[in-house]
Amino acid sequence: MTDAALTPSALLAGLPARQGFGDATLIRLPPGAVDLGGGNPATDLLPLDVYRDAFQTVTVGEGFASLLKYTPAAGLPSLRAVIAQREGVSPDRVLITNGGAHGLALAVLSTLDAGDLIVVDDPVYPLFLRVLDLIGVEVAPIPVGADGIDTDVLERHLRAGLRPKALFTVPTFQNPSGVTLSAEREAALVALAEKYGFAIIADDPYRAIAFPGTVVPERTAFRDSDRVLGVNTLSKTLGPGLRLGWIVLPAALSERVSWLRNRIDGQTGGVVQAVVERMLTDERLEPSITAASEAYAAKARQLTTALRAEFGDDVEVADPQGGFFAWARIGGELDFGELFDMAQDRGVTYQRGEWFAAAGEGFRGFARLSFSEQSEADLVAGVARLADAWRELIGRR
């Protein structure tokens, strides 16, 4: 018997501690606090009746016992066919995952090796950078503009010698900025991927949350390219507790990604897959998602109206067209770390802009404010508390 401590793997020992986004030690949510930092859907807008009926139908059906067995690594063929029809691809390109994060991990492990270079949105979804810790790669940020990741800037870097192995973007209602990649930039991005030989990891969890009057591009260029891995999830429409998503893979990678999945977690549970298949084919589902999107649109309007009323010309914020977030820039030569602490003292929390910088300490003064989960009254109250902290800091100058 030895007293020596268990030695972790180099991967485990080398994982950095969470800093900023996702660091629960930075967040204070006492009773009565308003959380403008989360990414959950509102549970009162989820189709609970569709859930209950689907579970009932699946569990009393004759095939229920067989769903308790192991299922194929790529997913139940019938569910893959339903999702493939929604995506406009062949079922053999669809692999079912245990949510979006699982899909991103599979995409990263399928396209990158240690030391490779990946281009990412800037601002970026921070948890994707944590997925990259599994491999250890170099990151090249490319700015996100009103029409999504800036393909002109990217092309200039590529012409100057940048050689990424992959590129990551959230194309629809981007997290955190809320912008959507235009069809023109989508086509340009695919053309650059094909010319310079890199893969595109397109993470699209907010696509279904489009506000009334907003038209989301069909993503034809992505769908038809053999360079794109399209990651999606039902976390924003059916809730993250479901833990089910999918990847649309290039045909050449489908079998091997299934082999990879076999070596990690093996499968997604058959019961959950059958329930999801039932829900996706329920005629009540799409109207419920539409109704939820309308409610989120009203919340977004309430949030941005409150921001402009409280901050006036000292806030820059675009009106969200979908998704869950507003990306606001707050004026003033302030210590924005102190503003964050003072806002929490007053009972409101949010995500600081600096936490979304792909490199360095950019986006000082920005805040990602979530409107999805809170009531309209709480959104107004939360903004008022943030503004109260801001006015106190301004008064100290």
C-alpha positions in Angstrom: 0.0 0.0 0.0 1.3 3.4 -0.9 0.7 6.9 0.6 1.4 8.6 -2.7 -1.4 10.7 -4.1 -3.2 9.6 -7.2 -1.5 11.3 -10.2 -4.0 12.9 -12.6 -3.6 12.7 -16.3 -1.8 15.6 -18.1 -5.2 16.6 -19.5 -6.9 16.7 -16.1 -4.0 18.4 -14.4 -3.8 21.0 -17.2 -7.4 22.1 -17.2 -7.5 25.7 -16.2 -9.9 26.8 -13.5 -13.1 28.6 -14.6 -12.6 32.4 -14.8 -15.4 34.9 -15.6 -18.2 33.3 -17.5 -19.4 30.1 -15.8 -17.5 30.8 -12.5 -20.3 30.4 -10.0 -18.1 32.0 -7.3 -18.5 35.4 -9.0 -22.3 35.3 -8.9 -24.5 36.3 -6.0 -28.2 35.5 -6.2 -29.8 36.1 -2.8 -33.6 35.8 -2.5 -35.2 38.6 -4.6 -32.3 39.1 -6.9 -32.9 39.4 -10.6 -30.7 37.1 -12.7 -30.0 38.6 -16.1 -27.1 36.3 -16.7 -28.6 32.9 -17.5 -29.4 31.1 -20.7 -32.4 29.0 -19.7 -35.8 29.2 -21.5 -38.8 30.2 -19.4 -40.3 27.0 -18.1 -43.8 28.5 -18.3 -43.2 28.8 -22.1 -42.2 25.2 -22.6 -44.8 22.8 -24.1 -45.4 20.7 -20.9 -48.5 19.1 -22.3 -46.7 17.9 -25.3 -44.0 16.5 -23.0 -46.5 14.6 -20.8 -48.4 13.1 -23.7 -45.2 12.0 -25.4 -43.9 10.3 -22.3 -47.3 8.6 -21.8 -47.4 7.4 -25.3 -43.9 6.0 -25.3 -44.0 4.3 -21.9 -47.3 2.5 -22.5 -46.4 1.5 -26.1 -45.5 -2.0 -27.0 -42.0 -1.1 -28.0 -41.1 0.6 -24.6 -39.1 -2.4 -23.2 -36.8 -2.4 -26.3 -36.0 1.3 -25.7 -34.3 0.3 -22.4 -31.7 -1.6 -24.4 -28.5 -0.2 -25.9 -29.2 1.9 -29.0 -27.0 2.7 -32.1 -24.3 5.2 -31.4 -25.6 7.5 -34.2 -29.1 7.4 -32.7 -32.4 5.7 -33.4 -32.9 5.6 -37.1 -36.5 6.9 -36.9 -35.4 10.0 -34.9 -32.5 10.6 -37.3 -34.9 10.5 -40.2 -37.2 13.1 -38.5 -34.4 15.5 -37.8 -32.9 14.9 -41.2 -36.2 16.0 -42.8 -36.2 19.2 -40.7 -32.6 19.9 -41.7 -33.0 19.0 -45.4 -30.2 16.4 -45.4 -30.0 12.6 -45.6 -30.4 10.7 -42.3 -26.9 9.2 -42.6 -25.5 12.6 -41.9 -27.3 13.0 -38.6 -25.8 11.9 -35.3 -27.9 12.3 -32.1 -26.0 13.8 -29.1 -26.6 14.4 -25.4 -27.1 18.1 -25.9 -25.2 20.9 -27.6 -22.0 20.8 -25.5 -21.6 17.1 -26.3 -22.0 17.9 -30.0 -19.4 20.7 -29.8 -16.9 18.3 -28.0 -17.4 15.7 -30.8 -17.0 18.3 -33.5 -13.7 19.6 -31.9 -12.3 16.1 -31.4 -13.2 15.2 -35.0 -11.5 18.2 -36.6 -8.6 19.4 -34.5 -5.4 18.1 -33.1 -3.1 19.5 -30.4 -1.4 22.7 -31.6 -3.8 23.4 -34.4 -5.3 26.9 -35.1 -9.0 27.6 -34.9 -10.7 30.9 -35.8 -13.6 31.9 -33.5 -16.2 34.6 -33.2 -15.2 37.7 -31.3 -17.1 38.1 -29.0 -17.3 34.4 -28.6 -19.4 31.9 -26.7 -17.0 31.3 -23.8 -17.9 27.7 -23.0 -16.7 26.7 -26.5 -13.2 27.9 -25.5 -13.5 25.5 -22.5 -14.2 22.6 -25.0 -10.9 23.5 -26.7 -9.1 22.8 -23.5 -9.6 19.1 -24.3 -7.1 19.4 -27.0 -4.9 22.5 -26.6 -5.1 24.7 -29.7 -4.3 28.2 -30.8 -7.2 30.6 -31.1 -7.5 33.4 -33.7 -10.4 35.9 -33.0 -12.2 37.4 -36.0 -14.7 40.3 -35.2 -18.4 39.8 -35.4 -20.4 42.6 -37.1 -24.0 43.3 -37.8 -24.1 40.5 -40.4 -22.1 37.9 -38.4 -18.5 37.0 -38.4 -16.6 39.4 -40.7 -15.6 37.3 -43.7 -13.7 40.3 -45.3 -11.4 40.5 -42.3 -11.1 36.7 -42.3 -10.1 36.7 -46.0 -7.5 39.4 -45.4 -5.9 37.2 -42.7 -6.0 34.1 -44.9 -4.4 36.0 -47.7 -1.7 37.1 -45.3 -0.9 33.5 -44.3 -3.4 32.5 -41.6 -4.0 28.8 -41.8 -6.7 27.6 -39.5 -7.7 23.9 -39.2 -11.3 25.0 -38.3 -13.6 27.9 -37.6 -16.3 28.3 -35.0 -19.3 30.5 -35.2 -22.8 30.8 -33.8 -24.6 31.9 -37.0 -28.1 32.7 -35.8 -28.8 35.2 -32.9 -25.2 34.9 -31.9 -24.3 34.5 -28.3 -23.6 37.1 -27.0 -24.2 39.8 -29.7 -27.6 38.5 -31.0 -26.6 39.2 -34.7 -27.3 36.7 -37.5 -24.9 35.6 -40.2 -26.3 36.8 -43.5 -26.8 34.4 -46.4 -24.1 36.3 -48.3 -21.6 36.0 -45.6 -22.5 32.3 -45.1 -21.8 31.6 -48.8 -18.5 33.6 -48.5 -17.5 31.7 -45.4 -18.1 28.3 -47.1 -16.1 29.5 -50.2 -13.2 30.4 -48.0 -13.4 27.1 -46.1 -13.3 25.3 -49.4 -10.4 27.4 -50.8 -8.2 27.3 -47.7 -9.2 23.8 -46.5 -10.6 24.4 -43.0 -13.7 23.0 -41.3 -16.6 25.1 -40.1 -18.3 24.3 -36.7 -21.6 26.1 -36.8 -23.4 26.1 -33.4 -27.0 27.0 -34.0 -29.1 26.6 -30.8 -31.2 29.7 -31.1 -32.3 29.3 -34.7 -35.9 28.3 -33.8 -36.3 31.4 -31.5 -37.0 33.9 -34.2 -39.2 36.9 -33.3 -42.2 37.8 -35.4 -41.2 39.3 -38.8 -37.7 37.9 -38.6 -36.6 35.7 -41.5 -33.7 33.4 -40.7 -31.5 32.3 -43.6 -32.1 28.8 -44.8 -28.4 27.9 -44.4 -28.3 26.3 -47.8 -24.5 26.9 -48.2 -23.8 25.3 -44.8 -26.1 22.3 -45.5 -24.6 21.6 -49.0 -21.0 21.9 -48.0 -18.8 19.0 -47.0 -16.8 21.4 -44.8 -19.5 22.2 -42.2 -20.4 20.4 -39.0 -23.7 21.8 -37.9 -24.3 21.4 -34.1 -27.8 21.9 -32.7 -29.8 21.2 -29.5 -33.3 21.3 -28.2 -32.1 23.1 -25.0 -33.6 26.4 -25.9 -37.0 25.1 -27.2 -37.6 22.1 -25.0 -35.3 22.8 -22.1 -31.7 21.9 -21.2 -32.7 19.2 -18.8 -33.7 17.1 -21.8 -30.0 16.8 -22.9 -30.7 16.0 -26.5 -29.2 17.5 -29.6 -27.6 16.5 -32.9 -24.8 17.1 -35.4 -25.3 17.3 -39.2 -22.0 15.9 -40.4 -20.2 15.8 -43.7 -21.0 12.4 -45.3 -17.3 11.5 -45.3 -17.1 11.9 -41.5 -20.3 10.3 -40.4 -19.1 6.8 -39.8 -15.9 7.8 -38.1 -17.6 10.3 -35.7 -20.0 7.5 -34.8 -16.9 5.3 -33.9 -15.6 8.2 -31.9 -18.8 8.5 -30.0 -18.7 4.8 -29.3 -15.5 5.3 -27.4 -16.8 8.2 -25.3 -20.4 7.7 -24.1 -21.7 5.1 -26.5 -25.2 6.4 -27.1 -28.1 8.7 -26.2 -30.8 7.0 -24.1 -33.4 5.3 -26.2 -36.4 6.4 -24.1 -35.4 10.1 -24.4 -34.9 9.7 -28.2 -38.3 8.1 -28.6 -40.0 10.9 -26.5 -38.3 13.6 -28.6 -39.3 11.9 -31.8 -42.9 11.9 -30.6 -42.7 15.5 -29.7 -41.1 16.6 -33.0 -44.0 15.0 -34.9 -46.7 16.4 -32.6 -48.6 19.1 -34.5 -48.8 21.2 -31.3 -45.1 21.7 -31.0 -44.4 24.3 -33.7 -47.3 26.6 -32.6 -45.9 26.4 -29.0 -42.4 27.4 -30.2 -44.0 30.3 -32.2 -45.9 31.4 -29.1 -42.8 31.3 -27.0 -40.9 33.3 -29.5 -43.6 36.0 -29.4 -43.4 36.1 -25.6 -39.6 36.4 -25.8 -39.9 39.2 -28.3 -42.1 41.1 -25.8 -39.6 40.6 -23.0 -36.8 41.8 -25.3 -38.7 45.0 -26.1 -39.3 45.5 -22.4 -35.6 45.1 -21.6 -34.3 47.4 -24.3 -37.0 50.0 -23.5 -36.0 50.0 -19.8 -32.3 50.3 -20.8 -32.9 53.3 -22.9 -35.2 54.9 -20.3 -32.6 54.4 -17.5 -29.4 55.1 -19.3 -30.5 57.4 -22.1 -27.6 58.3 -24.5 -25.2 56.4 -22.3 -26.3 53.0 -23.6 -25.9 51.4 -27.0 -28.1 48.4 -27.6 -29.6 46.8 -30.7 -33.2 45.5 -30.6 -32.9 41.6 -30.5 -34.5 39.8 -33.5 -34.5 36.4 -31.8 -32.6 34.4 -29.2 -32.3 35.1 -25.5 -29.9 38.0 -25.1 -29.4 41.7 -25.5 -25.8 42.9 -26.0 -25.5 46.4 -24.4 -22.6 48.8 -24.2 -22.8 51.1 -21.1 -21.0 54.4 -21.2 -18.8 56.1 -18.8 -15.1 55.9 -17.8 -15.8 53.4 -15.0 -14.3 50.5 -13.2 -16.7 48.0 -14.7 -15.6 45.3 -12.3 -16.8 47.6 -9.5 -20.0 48.2 -11.4 -20.7 44.5 -11.5 -20.1 44.1 -7.8 -22.3 47.1 -6.9 -25.1 45.9 -9.2 -25.0 42.5 -7.4 -25.1 44.4 -4.0 -28.4 45.9 -5.3 -29.8 42.5 -6.4 -29.1 42.1 -10.1 -26.5 40.0 -11.9 -25.5 39.7 -15.6 -22.6 38.6 -17.7 -19.7 41.0 -18.1 -18.6 41.8 -21.7 -15.0 41.1 -21.0 -15.9 37.4 -20.4 -16.8 37.1 -24.1 -13.5 38.3 -25.5 -11.8 35.6 -27.5 -8.4 36.9 -26.6 -7.2 39.6 -24.3 -9.6 41.9 -22.4 -11.9 43.3 -25.0 -15.5 44.4 -24.7 -15.0 46.6 -21.7 -18.3 48.2 -20.7 -20.4 45.6 -22.5 -23.0 43.4 -20.8 -24.9 40.4 -22.0 -28.4 40.7 -20.5 -30.7 37.8 -20.7 -34.4 38.4 -21.0 -35.6 34.8 -21.6 -36.3 33.6 -18.0 -37.4 36.7 -16.2 -40.9 38.3 -16.1 -41.2 41.7 -17.8 -41.6 43.3 -14.3 -38.4 41.7 -13.1 -36.6 42.9 -16.3 -37.5 46.5 -15.5 -36.5 46.1 -11.9 -33.2 44.5 -12.8 -32.3 47.3 -15.2 -33.3 49.9 -12.6 -30.9 48.3 -10.1 -28.1 48.2 -12.6 -28.7 51.8 -13.5 -28.7 52.8 -9.8 -25.3 51.3 -9.4 -24.0 53.0 -12.5 -25.3 56.4 -11.4 -23.6 56.1 -8.1 -20.3 55.3 -9.8 -20.8 58.1 -12.3 -21.4 60.5 -9.4 -18.1 59.5 -7.8 -16.0 60.7 -10.8 
